[in-house]
Amino acid sequence: MRWFCAVLLCSTVAAPAVAQEQMAPWDTALIDPAGGADLIVPLPCGGGMAFQRVAVPVDPENPIDDRAFRMGQSQESTGFSDYLTPAFLRGAFSSAEGSYFYIARYEMNLAQYRALTGACAAPFTRKDRFAKGDLSWFDAVELTRVMTEWVLQNDPDGLPAEGTRRGFVRLPTEVEWEYAARGGARVDPTLFPARRFFAEGSLADYAHFQAAGQGRGKLRPVGLRAPNPAGLFDVYGNAEELMLEPFRLNAVGRRHGQTGGIVTRGGSIDTAAENIYSAQRREYPVFNPRSGVAQRGSFFGLRAVIGAHIVTDADYDAIRDGWQAKVQSGEAAQNADPLTALAALLEDEIDPRRKQALSDLQLSFRVAREAEQSSRRQAAQSTLISGAAFVETLIEDTRAIQQLELRIRALRDQTAVAVGPQRRQLMGAFRGSLDRLGQLRAGQATYLLSYRAALETLTAEADRELLDATYQRLTQELIEADQIQFLEMLRLFWRDLESYRTAPDMSQDDLLTLAVR
């Protein structure tokens, strides 16, 4: 209770006075050390907090439209917590391109915590750039409340608004956090499902975690490592970030019904590398069972989100009408097949002219449906053919790379003992081989992305029954055309498709292994 009294007294009385009369603006290293944030929200004591705008592509004219994606990962050992599950997201704000929301670019640092608790008397220095830990969930919620109230009372235009809806600061939902941590719309869609957001480099390039030289046992300054594709720093490691909603198990692809304790995401400075990935979730008790007070963690930190309420007087009609239209169209799709309905009308109709009109309409429906089915079959067949071609190319390129690597090792050994013109000749061949190796690896990376795109398209978008029929038909056509070699590539791709269906988050290395095994 003493902590909360300090927050309430200092933030609502002392902090605004300090911010307005005594404190100079902070060094940018305390607000946005990397520079280029999309939004800076003011804080007491002359401070600020940097936010990134995360786009969520939807139809901006339809308030009911949202974006579907898959959360989680396919590793069954932790599936009870983070297995694959459908998720849906729409940003709190909208533009002509879609929706978006704001999430803090960095974890809350000591300077920002001091500002929100009124500890402004001492100078702010670069030591205050360290991430703030040792929070409880209640502390984190209280900090977002204090921040929102201070901004609304002292600089209301500091928070984004849309019409009559003014933004407010809160903890992120798990859907918001994972979408942003994976890179959102800024990452290649074929890489979005991956276990981690980066395809190149190592975890140490992006995160502070439990490893030699990583400062184990002590939180680090924010923003020292590289950002993710959405421009967020330290989403992996450093402080583990508290979520708005409580923990639920994953009941094999859906959220379980029992509500549990606190959820943190992203791992911390004390988390081993193998336990840091985009879908990682951890549960803690809300209250410490020994002390009986709210559970704090040495590495519990905070990354804020700016949300907004949804239903206003201005938006009410559009939301209601959009919802009703969606329900009615859904019911029509589920309960009334047009051809069945037309057949019933034809049977009951006695007027010859109307009967002919209904018959013509029935024929038009059949032609349109067949055209749609034909188009879907052709798209599935084209993707299957492309996938088989990518497998063939990846296998050939991998063999060429392996042979070239052997040649390079041999040339290096020969160059080491050669002299004179022979050495110069060998060095030329060595450099040429290295250039060719770089070209092959670059090409391989490009084909690997295309290969993943084909797998993702067929597993996420294609109807399973139609896909099976298309594969059988294509197989028969290749047999009849005596295309035995390409048929083998198609069968390999089909095998890969089944493996990818169960593990769409596999790494690029695992994906390459899948293609060339």
N, C-alpha and C positions, 0 to 999 in steps of 0.2 A: 504493500500500500504506500510506503514512503516514496517509492519510485514514481507511482502514478500521481501523487500529490505534487512532486517536483515538476512533472511534466505539465500538469494542469496550471500550476501557478506561474511557472517560468514561461511557458509557451504562450499563454493568453495575456500575460501582463508584461513580463520583463523582456521577452524576446522581441516583440514589435518595437518597443522603445529603443532597444539597442540597435536593431537593424536600421531604424530611420534616422537616429541622431548621432550615433557614435562610430559605427563600423564602416570602413571602406570596402569596396567590392573585393571579392576574393581573387587570388591568383587563379588563372584558368586551370592550373594543374589540379585544383581541388574540385573543379566542376566538370570539365571536359578535357582531360589531359591529351586525348588524341586529336581533338578539334573536329569541327564539322558536324556537331549534333544537329538533329532536325528541330529540336525544341529545348529551350532552357527555361525551367520553371523557377521563379525566384523563391528564396528561403529567407528566414530571419538572419540577422547578423551580416547582411551584405552578401549572402551566399546564393547558391543555385543548384539545381539538379538537372542533368542532361538526359533527354529522352530521344529514342529513335521511333520513327514512324514505320509501322509494320503493315504492309498492304495485305488485304484479304480479298482477292478477286471475287466479286459477286455482282448481281444485277442491281445497280444502285436505285433503280426505279421500283424495285420490288422489295419492300421491307421484310418480307418473310424469307427471301432467298438467303441461303448461307452456304459456306464452302465445306464440302466433305473431304476428309483425309483420314489416313490410318495412323493412329497413335500406337506406341509400343514397339516391341521387337519380338522375334520369333524364338528366342532361346528358351527352352522349356524349363530349365533349372530355376529360373526366376519368373516363370509364366504366371504364377499365382498373383504376382504384383504388377507385371508390366508386359503381359502378352498383347499381341495385336488386337486392336479394337477400333471400331469406327468412331470418329469424332466429327464434330461440326462446329464451325466458327464463323462469326461475323464481327467486324470491327465496330467500335462505338460511334465512329464518325464516317462520313461518306464523301465521295467526290464523283466526278464524271466517270472515272475509271473503275470505281468499286468502293469498297469500304476499307477502313484502316483503324488501328489503335496505336497508342503510344505506350512503350515500355522503357523503363530506365536503361540507359546505355551501360551503366556500371552498377555494381552493388553499392548500397549505401555506405559511405565512408565515415570516418570519425568526425570530420568537420561538419557534415550534414546532420549527424546525430547530435553533436553539440549545439548546433543552431536550433534544432527542434526541441531541445531540452533546456534552452536558455543559458547554456554554459558559454557565454560569449565574451567574458571579461578578458581571458588570456588571449594573446595573439594567435591567429590561425597560421600554421606552418605546413610545410610539406609532410611532416610527420602525421598530420591529420588525413593524409590520403589513404591510409590503411583501411581495409574493409572493416566495418563494425560487426562484431560478433556478440555472443553472450546475450542474445535476445530470447524472450519467450514469444509465443505466437500472439499473446495479448499485448506485449510490448510493441510488436510490429504493427498490429492493427491500430493501436493508439497513436503511433508515430504517423501513420497515414492520415488519421483523423486530424491530428494537430496540424500537419502540413496543409491539408485541404482548407481547414478553417482559417489558418493564417493567411493563405494566398487569397481566399475569397474576401477576407476582411481588409487586406492591405493592398492587393494588386489583382483584382478579379480577372482582368484581361490576361493574367499570367497563365491561366488554364484554358485550353481550347474549348470552343463552344460551337454548337450547330443549332441555329434557330433559338428556341427557348431552353435547349438542353445545355447545361454547363458541365464541363468535365469535373471529376473528383478523383482523388488519389486513393488507391487500395492495393492490396496484395493481388498477384496474378492468379488466375485459375490455372489448373494444370494444362488445359487445352491451349490457352494463350501461351503459357511458358514453353511447352514442347514445340508448338508451331514456330515460335520465334527462335528457339534454340536450334532447331533444325535448319533455319535460314529463311523460312517463310517462302514468299514468292520470288525471292532473290536467288535462291539456289536452283540448280538444274533439277527439274522434276524427277529425273531418273536417279538423282543422288539424294533426294529428300527422304526416302525410306531408310537410308543407310544407318548403321548403328551410331556413327559419329558424323558430324557435318563436314569434315574435311576428307578429301580423297588423297591429298599429298601432304607430306610433312609428318610430324610426330605430335603426340599429345602435349609434350613439353613446349611446343610452339604456341599452344593456345591456353594452357591451364597450369595452375599451381596445384600439385597433388602430392601424395605420399611417395617420395622418391628422394634419392641422394641429391643434395643441392637445391631442394625445393622449399626449404624453410619449414620443415615439419614441426607441427606444434604451435605455429604462430601464423595468423592471417597476414597476407601480403598487401601492399598497395594495389589499388584497383587500376586496371588499364595498362599493365606492364606487358602482357602477352598479346598475341594477335587476336583480332575480332573474328566473330563468325560471319557468314555471308550477309546477315541482316545488320551488321555493324555493332553487335553486342559483345562486350568484353566479360571474361570470367564466367560465362554460363557453365563452363566445366570447372570444377575445383574452386579453390579459395574458400569463400563462405558457402555453405549449403543453404539454399534459398527457400524460405517459408512460403507455402501456398495458401490460398484463401480457403479452399474447401478441405474437409477432413478426408482421411484415408479410406479407401475401399479396396477390397481384393478384386482381382480380375477373374471372373467366372467363365473362363474359356471363351474370351472374345467379347465380354460385356462387363460392365461394372456390377459387382456383387451388391446385394441388398443391405448388408450390415455396414453401418457407419463406424469408423474407428477414430484414431488419434490424429496427431499432427503429421503433415506431409512435407518433406523437403525434396528438392530436385537439384540435380547437377553435381552432387558430391562436394567434397571440401578438400582443404589442404591435407587432411588426415585420411583421405580415401585413396585406396590402391588404384592403379591405372585400369586394371581389368574391370573395376566397378564404376567407371565413369563413362557414361554414354547418354545419348539424348533421351532415352526412355526410362532411365534409372529413377526409381522412387524409393523413398525410405520413410517408414512410419516410426514415430516416437509417441510416448504417452503425453497427454495434454498436461497432466500434473505429475510432479515427481512423487513416486510412491513412498519415498523415505521421508522427505521433508514436508510433503503435503502442500507445497506451493507450486505455482505454474512452472512447467518444465522449461528450463533454459538449456541451451547447448553452447559450448565454447565457440562453435563455428556456425551457429544459427545466424544467418544474415537476411538481408531484405533487398529485393529488387522490385520497385514499385511499378504499377500500371495506372494509366489514366483511363477511367471508365466513364460512363454516362448512363442515366436512366433511359428507358426505352419508350414507354408509352406516355405521350404528352397529349394535351388537347389538340395541338396542331397535327399530330401524327396518328391520332386515334382512328380516324376514318380509313386512312390508307392501310393501316395494319389490320383492322377488322376486315376490310374488303379483300385484301390480299390473302388473309387466312381462309376466308370463306371460299374464295376462288380456288385455292389449292385443295381444300377438302372436296369441293364439288368435282373438280377435275379428277381427283384421285378416286372418288367413288365411281365416276363414269368409267374410268379405266378398269376398275376392279369388277364392276357389276354389269357392265353393258358392252359386250363385244359387238361392234357395229354390224358385222356380217350376220351374227345370230339374230340381232334385233331386226335387221332388214328381212331376213328369211321369214320371221314371224309376221311382219307386216305384209309381205307378199302373199303369204298363205291366207291372210284374212281379207286382203283387198279384193273388191269385186268390180270396181271401176276399171275398164280396160286401159284407159289412158294413164291413170295413176299407177296401175300395176306395171305398165311398160316403163314409166319413169323410175319406179322403185327398182325394177330389174336392171335398168341402165346404171343406176346409182350403185347397185350391188356389184355389177361388173367393174365399175370404176374403182370401188374399194378393193376388189380382188387384185386388179392390175397394180394399184398403188402399193398394196401389201407385198405383192411378189417383187416389185421393183425395190422396195426397202430391204426385203430379205436378200435379194440378189446383191444389192450394194454392200450389205453387211458381210455376206459370204466372200465377195471379192476383196473387201478390206482385210478380212481375216486371212485369206489366202495370200494376199500380197505381203502381209506382215510375217506369215510363216515362211514364205520364200526368202524375204529379206533376212529373217533370223537365221535360216540355214546358210545363207551366203556369208553372214557375219561369222558364224561358227567356222566355216571353211577358211575364211580369211584369217581369223585369229589363230587357227591351228597352223596354217602355213607361215604366218608371221612369227609365231613363237618358235617354230623349227628354225626359221632363218635367223632369228635372234640368237638362239642357242649355238648354231653353227658359227655365227659371226663372233660370238663371245669366245669360242674355242680358238678361232683364227687370231683374234686380238691377243689372247694369252700367249699363243705361239709366236706371234710377231714381237711381242714384248720381250720374250725370252731370247729370241734370235737377235734382236737389236742390242740387248745387253752385252753380247759377246762379239758383235760385228764391229768393223772399223772401216774408215774411208768411204768410198763410193757405195759399198754394200750397205753400210749403216744408214747413209742418207736415203738410199732406195727403200730400205726397210722402214725407216721413220715416215716416209711419204705414204707407204702402204698402211702403216699403223694409224696415221691421222685420217686417211681416207676411210678406213674401216670404222674408226670412232664416229666420224660424221654419218656414215651409213647406219650405224647402230642407233644414233640419236634419231634419225629419220624414221627408222623402223619402230622405235619405241613410241614416238609421237603418233605415228599412224595407228599403232596398236591401241593407244589410249583413246583415240577418236572412235575406232571401231568398237571398243569396249563400251563406250557410252551409247552408241547406236544399238548394240546388242542388248544392253539393259533396257533401253527404251522399248524395244520390241517385246521383251519379256514382260515389262510393266504394262504395256498396252493390252496384251493378250490375257494377262492374269487379272487385271483390274477392270477392264472395260468389255471384253468380249463375252458373249453368252456361252456358257460351257457346252451346252448341247450343240449349238451351231458350230462351235470351234471343233468339237470332236468329229462332227460330220464333215466339216471342211478338210480336216487333216486326213480322214480316211479317203475322201474323194481325191485329194491332191496326191496322196500316196499311190492310189491306183493309176492316176494319170502318168506319174513318173515311171511306174513299172511298165505300162503300155508303151511309153516313149523310150524305154530302155535307158533311162537316166539313172543308172545304178549308183554312181558315185554321189550325185546330188541327193538321191534318195537317202543315202547313208547320213549325209549332213542334216537332212530334214529330221531323220529319226533321232540324231544326237540332239538337235535343238528341241524336239518334243520331250526328250528325256530331261533336258535342262529346264524346260518350262515347268514340269512337275516339281522339280527341286526348288525352283525359284518361288513357286506358289506358296510353299511352306516357310520360306526364309527370304522375303523381299528386301530385308535390311542387311544382306551379306555385304562384306567389304569388297573393294575393287579387286584385291588379290584373290579372294575366294571366288569372285565372279569369273576371273580369268581362269582359275583352276577348274571351275565348273565347265567352262567352254572348251578347254583343251584336253580334259582328262580322257 
